[in-house]
Each structure stands twice: as structure tokens, then as C-alpha cells.
Amino acid sequence: MIDDRSIQRALKAKGHYADEIDGVWGNDSRNGVRAALIAAGVATAAGWPDPRCKFAFQQLMLKDLGIEVGDIDGVIGPQTRIALEKWQNRLRGVTPREGEVAHQPSMWPRQRDVPGFYGMVGQSQQMLTLPYPMKLAWDVSKLVTRISVHAKVHASAGRAFSAIKAHYGPEKIAALGLDLYGGSLNVRKMRGGSAYSMHSWGIAIDFDPEHNQLRWGRDRARMARPDTAPFLDIWESEGWISLGRERNYDWMHVQAARL
Ligand SMILES: [Zn+2]
């Protein structure tokens, strides 16, 4: 959620709030967000309850900042949560470390340009501390708290894992198998080919391989069900792709490279 002071500041800038920026949510603030929404063309806000108007106005703020938020409807969905996460990152001043690319999803290269972009296989790795512990998929007694990823995707993967934690919470993550770690860095050739796997650069991560086997399609893969859609949405919001969604196989796999 956006704090009340920031909301009041935005209201004032739009000319719908004349009171103090004091973070006290009173009638002026309540009436202000509704009026601002109507002025922005969200006519149905006239009939919405106060909390919905307040939330819709936050969506409007995010949209004004150029953050993709979907419909201004006052409904908290996955897209709005991702947008809020991005806003919070901006507030915290989370900026890429030296050598990392800025947060621009289209910056990830196509697969054929991966060697030029990421360099030598197995190099430029950085340990990522996971915001929630995972379990090794083939030995669930082993906890995984840090994984090796390429330095250029380190910040992006961290944001994705944090957004996943915020969206689902630990219990749902475990129930959906999103804490079953199937590997990231692994220098090897693609199955049945001579080209290196995207795992060779530490730019791909596998989840729950047992229930998302390589040749399974969306009729069988666990990751193809609706309850894991937000998980893949979050990776896609970071510009990563799901092979399951793109090619309907290897649903366990997300990567920071386009096809
Ligand atoms: Zn994979």
C-alpha cells in the first residue's frame, strides 16, 4: 500500500486536496480520492465505497508514474501487487549494482545473443540469498537458502522472489511446490543438442521438476494451473520467460533470455 502522506501529496498536486499533508485520513482525503478518480474518467468511482476509492487512487498514482497497473478498478489483483512492489523498490532507491543492467525487461537478449551479452559460461556468478528458503527438489531434507545466478540477473531474480513471497506467503508457496528448487547454474549442453543450456550462464531457474517434467504439456504440468499463473506473471514482469507458456514444454523452467 502507498502511505497516506504520499496519497495526500498526489491529491494536492491534482487539486483535489487543500488540507495539511499530515497522514491523517479524514473526510477531505476520502472525498479527494473519489473526486480525483471521477476527474480522471473513472466515473463508476462515484458509487464505490471509500476503501475501494482509496485503493483505486493508488492505482492511478502508479499509472501516473508509468508503472503498468491494469484497470483502475480498486481491486487488489496480482498486477497491482507487482506494481506496488515496483513502486516500493523505487522508493527504497533499489538500483542495479555496477555491471548489472537497469530494470528494463526488454534488455534480456535473445538466446542466440546470450554469449555476447552474458559472456563465458559459468562465469560472472553472484550468490542470491533467497527471501524464503527452498528445498532441493530431489532431496527435500536439504534446504536451499542461496543460489548462484549471473550477476546481470541477480537484482531481477531477487525482485521476482520477493514479489512471489509477498504475493503467496510461505504456506501457499510450499503448497504449490514453488519452494522446490530444481537448479539454476549448471554448465551443460541442451538435451539432444550441441548448444549450451541457458543454465550454463546461471540465467535460468527450475522449479518442482517432478510435477513439471520436460515433455509434459499444460494438460499435466503443475505450473500450467491457474493458481501458479501469478508466479509466472511475476517472472514475466521482470522480462523472464516461461518455456511452458512460450512453447508448452519444460514448465519447470524460467529464463532471462528471449527465444
Ligand atoms: Zn531449466
Boltz pocket constraint, residues with backbone or C-beta under 6 A from the ligand:
constraints:
  - pocket:
      binder: B
      contacts: [[A, 183], [A, 199], [A, 204], [A, 205], [A, 206], [A, 252], [A, 253], [A, 254]]
      max_distance: 6.0
